[in-house]
Amino acid sequence: MKRRIVMSMLAGATLLASTLLGTGPARAADVPADVPAEFGTDWHDPVTAAPPVGRPTGRSCEVTVAQAQFRDFTPYRGRYTPPGGCGDRWSKVVLRLDGKVKGRQYDRLGYLHVGGVEIFRTSTPQPSPDGIQWSVEKDVTRYGDTFRGPQDVEMLIGNVVDDTYTGVLDVKVTLTFYEGRPDGESPDRVLTLDGDSALTTPRNSERVVAEVYATGSGGGCEEYWYLSVPDPAPYSCKAGEGPYREVQIRVDGRLAGIATPFPTVWTGGWSNPFLWYVTPGPRAFDIKPITYDLTPFAGLLNDGRPHRVEVSVVGVPEGQAGWSTPVNVLVWQDERRAQVTGKLTVHREGDLTDSSAYTPGSEHQVDTEGAHRLTVAGYVDTSHGRVTTTVGRSLAHTSEHRWTDGETSDGLEATWTDDESVTVDGRGPARSTRTHRIYTMDGTTTVGAGDRLRTVLTLGDRATAVESRGGRRAAWSRLDDSYSGDATYTANVPRDQRHAVGTTSERYRLYGSHGCYDRTLSTVQGVLTGDRDRC
């Protein structure tokens, strides 16, 4: 993903950034003696504060799914064979990617397909001249249906290797299967769309969930969609109406789900790779899919005919590329019925608000507000009675983007919210899950004397989820993944003349009815200076 010098973001760092990072380069008295005065030719291997995937005890089997060196845009193709000795039902399946690269290279986006199902999407760190290694783990138990038989495998991390960009991406991906009773939550089938975006579900489907690995990328302005401005504004990334983006899914042309895309910052983002060499931004290595509960449409989908399922991104100028939106469909079946019938009973869509106002001046400004609501409900008549599912989703976005002529100062302060409720009412007490998601971005990039480029940035990925039965809380969780960074280097010079300095910090907190996890990582000039567990 080739970077331009985006003189970007946010009007002022938050209090958290000021507390953790100070207002400039770290003072000698604040760092250990072994921390260099500036970045050298090597630094700590990339690491995140996110928790490792929990693994059960007992017998396990490991299968290598892909092993390749990516130099260009040629996919790796192979064959997956289920593990021997661990049965065909598993309590857990864990994916692990191990990678290494050295030299010079941009960040690259990659995917892994097994049997046509996208089970993993990722981006890569940028290497040091001396080389780095990194790893990513992901719980992929929900794709168990795909793993039970032999499958074709395709993996690609598109790359360019030449005299300047020398980094070859050397990766290995394994799946570890843990023998035991399935968790009872994984779907019975995992489906993909055919070439015409058509979906044919089993006729006894009683729950249907779509997941979309939506990413804005590819080196164009949609890689920085949150910074785009309406056409009248004098800025390098324009997008018609401005930066509001919304990922929509439709069934036979009817709006079936809406969602806010996560504003992923890749490891060259904000024009400053020194922010990400050791600590990537939230989700950069493990890109999570957007999920849509399509169960209200199950009665329609279960007629045995193909139905058109399409994904689109609101706000992208017509004809402009830059978004990838692969779709998996997870299906739970009623084993006691050959066909489950039903009906869509409620479809209520609010007006879509998308307004960006440009204010000219010595400091240009674009203020954006966006919002949308959707409620759908439907029932299915199952072997255990009629079950009604109601899904509500409410999105909102506000941002303030300020920049000067030449974009030598560029700032953004933005907040996205995505509230979702799913209520299932049938035999027994009603069950509901309410999820409140908040994504934040606040930072600024400036270019000063001697082409010294400085970026101060904070990012937030937060979510609260509450599960209720019969109106009483049964389980809850709260996530707060916060990143802060402050890095400066000399732009437009060879790497060995950049004289870069930088501090970063990530605190990942996840707690609730299932326990507590709280870890903080801190770095200075590429050295890991702090690793603290508070639980």
N, C-alpha and C positions, 0 to 999 in steps of 0.2 A: 504494500500500500504506500505508494510514493508520497512523500510529504512536501507540501509547500511551506514557506515561512508564513504561517498564519499568525499575525500579530494579535493574539487573542486574549482574552477573557477577563473576566469578572471584576466588577467594581468592588475592589477591596476584599482581602481575605477575611474569613470569619474569625471570631474570638478563639476557636479551637486552633486554627493555624497559628495565630499569634502566640498562643500559650505554648504550643509544642515546638514551633520552629523559630520564634523570634521574628524580628523585622528585617533580617539580612543574613549573610553568611554566618555560620556558627562561629562563636568565639573560641579561641584555643583552650580557655579554661573550662569550657563546657564539654569537651570531647576527649576520649582516651588518647594517650600519647601515640598509639599506633595508627591513628587516622591521618591520612595524608592531607596536605594543604589543599590539594585539588585532585580531581579524578585522574587516574593513571591509565595504564593499558589493560588493567584487569580489575574486576570488582566481584563482590559476593554473587554467587549464583542466585537467580530469581527465586523469590519466596513470597508466599502470601500468608496472611494471618488467619485465613479461613480454616475451619476444622478439617482434619482428615476424615475420610469415609469410615464409619464404624464397620468393623468386620466381626462376624460371629465366630465362635470356636467350632472345632470339629473338622471333618474332612473337607479338603478343597482340591480343585483341579485348575490348572492354568493353561490357557490356550493363547498362542501368539496370533493376533488377528492381522497385523500389518507390520512390515519392517521395510523401510525405504529411505533413500537419500533423495530429497527433492531439490532439483537444480533448475527446473523449468515448470511448465504447466502440463506436464504429462502425468496423468493419474497413476497411482499404484493400483494394480488389479490382482486379486488373489482369490483364494477359496477358503471359506471358514468350514471347519468340521466340528461338531459338538464334542465336548470333552468325554472321554471314557472313564468309567469308574466313579462318576458322581451322579448317575441317574439322569433323568430328563426334567426334573423339577428341583428348584433350588431356593434356599431361604434368602440368598442374596447373590447378586452378580456385580462385580466391581471392575470398571475399566481403569486402566492406568496407561498414560502416555509418558514415555521417557524420551527426552530430546537433548541434543547437543549441537552446537554451532560455534564457529569462531571466525574472526575476520571482520568484515563489514557487511551489514545487511539491513534492509528495512524490516519492519514488522509485516507478517504475512498472515492471511486468513486461511483456515483449513476446515475440512469436514471429513467425516468417516461414515460410510454407508455399509450396512450389512443387509443383504437381501433387499436392497433398495430403500431401507429404512435409515434415516439419518439418526444415528445414536450419539453423535458427538460433533460439536462445532467449537473451534478454538482459534486463537491468534497466537503469534509467537513473540518472544522477547527479542530485543536487539542485542547482538553479541558484543563482547569485548574483543580486541585483537588477539588476546591470549586464549579466548574460548570460555563458554559457559555451558552448564548443564541445568536442566529443569525437569520437573515432572508435574503431572496433573492427574487427579483421581476423580472419578464420577460414579455415582450409584446408577447402574443401568438395569436394575432388576425388572423394571416395568417392561423391558423389551424381551422378556423370557420367551414369549411365543416365537419370536424371530430366531432365537438361539437354539431352538429344539431340533432344527434340521440343517443340513448342509446349505450354505448360502454363498453367493458371489459377494466379494468385498471390493469396495472402491474407496480409495483415500486420496485426497489431494491437498497439498499446501503449496499453492502456486508461488513460484519463486523465479528470480532472475539472477543468474550468476555470470559475471563478466570480469573484465580487468579491474573494475572499480568495486563492484559488489560481489565479494568473494565468498560469502557465507553459504555453505551447503547445509541444509536442514536434515539432520540425521535423526530419525525417529523410530521408535518401536512402540507398538500398542498391544497390550495384553488384556485378556478377560480372565478374572478369577471367579470360579463358580464354587459356592458353598453348599454342600449337600444338606438337605433338610426340608422341612415343611415350608411350602410357599407362604408368603405373608398374608395372603387372602385379599390384598389390595391391588395386585397387578392385573392388567386386563387379560381377557381370554385371547384376543386377537390384536395384532398391530398391522394396520393397513396403510397403504400409500395411494396416492392418486395416479391415474393413468395419464398418458400424454395429453389428453384432452381435459385435464382437471376433473375427471369423473371419478366418483366414489360409489361402490356397490357394497353395502354392509350386509352381514348375515341377517336373515329375516327375523331372528329371535333376539336382536340387540335390545337391551334394556337400559344401557348407559353408553353414551358416545362422547368422547372428549377429543378435540383436535389440539395438536401442538404445532407451533410455527416457530422455526428458528430464524427470526427476522433480524437481519443485520444490514445497516447502511454502510457500504464500503466500496472498495474498488478504485480508490485514488481520486475520485471526483468530489464535488461539494457535498454529496449525500453522506460522505464519510464524516462530515462535520455539520450535519443537518441542523443541529441546535444553534449554529452560528449564522445560518442563511438569513437573508433580508429580502423584503419586497423589492420589486423592480425599480421604483424611483430612487432608492438609496444608493449612494456611491460606495459600493463594497465589492470585494472580489468574489464572494459567493452569493449569488442571487437565486431565489426560488419562488418567483411569482408572488404568492401570498405571504411568504415568510417562513418561520421555523416550526410552525405547528405540524406535528406528525401524529398519525393515528393508524394503527394496523387493524384493518377490517377483514372479516371473513363473511362470505355470503354462501348461502345454500340455494341453488336454483334462482339466483338473482336477488334473493331476499336477505337483508342484513341479519346475520345470525350472531355476530359477536364483535365487540370493539375492545381495543387495548392500547395502552401507552407503551411505545417501545422504550427499552432501557437505553439511556444515553451513554453507551459504552465509549470510553476513551481508550484507544489502542496505544501500544507502547512507543509510538512516535508522536502522540497527540500533544496538542497545545504548542506545537513547534519546538518541543523541548524533550528529547529522548532521555536526558539526564534525570527527569522525574521518575522514570519507569524502569531503569536498568535493573534495580534490585526488587522494588515493590511495584507490581503492576496495579492499575486501577481495578476497582470492583468488576468482577465477571469477565475480565479481558481474556483469561486463559480457559474459562469454562462458561461458554455462552449459553444461558438458560433459555429454553423455549417459552414463548407466550402460550398459555393454555386457555382454551375456550370450551366450556361445557355446552355441547350441542344436544344434550338429552331431550330438551323440548322439541327437537326436530326428529326424534327417533321414530315416531309413528309415520312420518313422511318418508324417512329413509328406508324403512323396513319393507317396502313394497316389492323388493327384488329387482328393481330397475336401477340403472346408473343415474346418479344425481350430480349436478355440476357444483363443485366446491371451489371457490375462488378467493384469493387473498389479494388485497390492494393496500397501498399506503397513501393516506390522505396527505396532501401538501407537496407531493413530488410533481414538478412540472411535467405536463403531458409529453410523452416521448423521451423523457430523460431516464437513463438507467441509474443504477447505484444501489438497489435493494435486492437482497436475496431472501426468499420466503418459502423454503421447503416445508411441506406439510406431512405430518404423521397423523393417523387417526386411531385412537385407542378405543376398543370395543369390549364391553362386558355383556355376556350372553345369558339368557334364561335357559338353562339346560333342560328344563321340564316343558318347554314350549317349542314347537316347530316355527311358530311365528308369533311375534309380539306386535299387536296393533296399538294405535294411539292417535293423538291429534295435537296439533299446535293450537293453543287456546288464547294466548295473549302475545301480541307483538306491538310494543309501544316504543317508538323512537322519538327522542327529543330533538330539538333543532341543534344543528352543529354550529357552534360559535368559533370563528377563526378570524381574529382581527389583529393586524400589525400596523401600528401608526409610526410613521417616520417623522422625526423632528430634525431639521438641518441646523448647522451651527459649527463653531470651531471644534466642538465635540459632537459628532453625529450620534443620534439615538434612535433605536427602534424598540417600542414597547409592544409586547405581544400578549394577548389573552386568548385562550381556547378552552372549549368545554363541549362535552357530549354525553348523553344518557341513552341507555337502551335497557328495556325490560322484555324478556320473553318467558313464556311458560307453556307447558304442555304435559300431557299424561301418556302413560303406557299401561296397558292392561296385561299384567304379568301373571305367572302361576301363583304368585303370593299376593295378588290383589292389584288394584289400581294404584299407581304411583305417579304423583304430580311433582314436577321439578320446575322451580321458578329461579331464573337467573337475572340478576340486576347488575349493571356496571355503570359507573359514573367516572368520567375523566375530566381533568382540569390541568391547565398549564398557564403559567405566567413567567415572563422573562423581561429583562431590561438589558439591552445590548448597547454599549457605548464604544466609540472608536474615533480616532483622529485621522486627518488626511494622511494617506500613505500607510495607514494601519500600524503606525509605530507605537501606538497605545491602543489596546483592544481588550475590552472587558465584557463579561457576561455574568449575570446573576439570574438563575433560573430554578424553578420548582415545578415538578410534575407530580400529580396524584392520580392514583388508579384504585378506585374502591369497587370491590366485587362482593356480591352475596349470592350464595347458592342454597336454596331451601328445598328439601326433599320430604314430601308428605305422603305417607301411605299407611300401611299397617304398622301400628305402634306409634310412639312419640315422633313428632316432626324433628328432622335433623337439619341443622343449618351451619354453614361456614361463612364467616365474614372476614374479608381480608382488606386491610388498608395499607396501600403501598405509597411511599414518598421517595422520589429521587431528587437530588439537589446537585447543583453545580455552581460554584462561586469562585471566580479567579480573574486574574489579569495578566496579560503579557505586554511588556514594554521593551523597546529598543532604545538604548541610550548611547552615550558617547563611546566611540570605538566599536560600534556594532555589538555592544554588550546586551544580550537578550536575556531578560529575566521573566520567569513565570512563577506566580504564586497562585496556588489552586487548592480548593477543597472539593471533595466529591462525597455524596452520601447515598447509600442504598439501604432503605429502611422499610420494614414491613411488620405489621401486627396481624395475627390471625387468631380467631376465636371460634371454636367448635361448640355447638350447643345441641342438647337433646331435650325435647319437651320444654324448651324455654330456659333450661339451666345449663350453665357452662360446664362442658365436659373436658375440654383441653384448650390450651392457649400457648402461643409462642410470640416472641418479639425478637426481631433481627435489627441490628444497627451496625452496618459496615461503613466506617468512615475513613477516608483517605485525606491526607494533607501533604503538600509538597511545596518547596521553594528552591528553584535551581536557576543558575546564571551561567552563561557561556558566551564566547565570542563567535558570532555567526559569520558565515561566508569566508571561512578560513579552513585549511586542512585540519584534520582531527587533532593532530599533536600540538596545534596552536590555539585550541579552544579555551584552555585554562578554566575548566568548568568546576563549579562548586555546587553542592546541593544537599538538602536535608529532606527526608520524607518520613512519614509515620502513617501506619494503618492500625486501627483498632477494630476488631471484629467481635461483636457481642451477640450471642444467641442464647436466650434463656426462656423459661416457661415451665409448663407442667412436666416436661420431660427432662429437666435439668438445666445446667448452666455451662456456658463456654464463654471465655473472655480473654482474648490474647491481643497484645500490642507489639508491633515491630517498629523499630526506629533505625534509620540509616543516616550516615554522614559521608559524603564523597564516595559512595559505593561500598562503604564498610557497614556491616550490621552491628550497630552499637547497643541495641536493646531488644530483648525478647522476653516479655513479661506475661505471665498467666495470672489472672486475678481470681479465678474460681477455685 
